[in-house]
Amino acid sequence: MKPFSPLRADVPKRSLTINLPNEAPPSGDYWEPVMQNVVAINSAAREGIIAAQATSDEMLLESIAEGGRTAMHTLYSRHNVRVYRFVLRIVRDATMAEDLVSQVFLDVWRTASQFEGRSQVSTWLLSIARFKALTAMRQRRHEDIDQEDVLEIADQADTPEASLNRSNTSEILRACVAKLSPAHREIINLVYYHEMSVEEAGAIIGIPQSTVKTRMFYARKQLADLLKGAGVEGLAA
């Protein structure tokens, strides 16, 4: 027998086949039921996702009230981003906003049975989030939240031209919204940013719909004046 040499061109190439001990190689008859199982598992997973999406928030709360952790995860996945953005626009601190979101959903877990269905679940969540955000702001500043607008008085030395040179239109809009009073800024955020109806905004804040409309009118008027002063009259309409 000739010694093995990797340099020999006539060394035959062999394919590697691994068979389990005492077992014959899988045949077509073997793979068919395996593939059927894979298809069945994927189908079941898709049906589970579709079922979760079709479950209403109210149904999820009922399940949460009974200790349903899966329902809690579903509700959190469905609303956590919206709640976070809502809170962030109040507290303006990402770390604090994350902590408050956790507190909101912990409250939901504890008090799901207290939901009376007088508003949408999303509205109820934002009501809890608003209360916690305002409370956190008061605790952090040791003063009433209404004093916040004192810190946001525009620098009179800053001209509209300087603002335009320093930031783009969206940044100017955010800056103008920030200069609104807390009550007016809240209405703008709820109605225009979060696309809440007048009824939903009133439920979250805890004020009559007529008051919401009044605040909306003055908030838009004030925002239009601020945008005009910043040289962005097109957004003031």
Helices and strands as residue ranges (DSSP letters): H 28-54, H 57-65, H 69-91, H 94-111, G 112-114, H 121-141, G 145-152, H 160-166, H 169-178, H 182-188, I 189-193, H 198-205, H 209-229, G 233-236
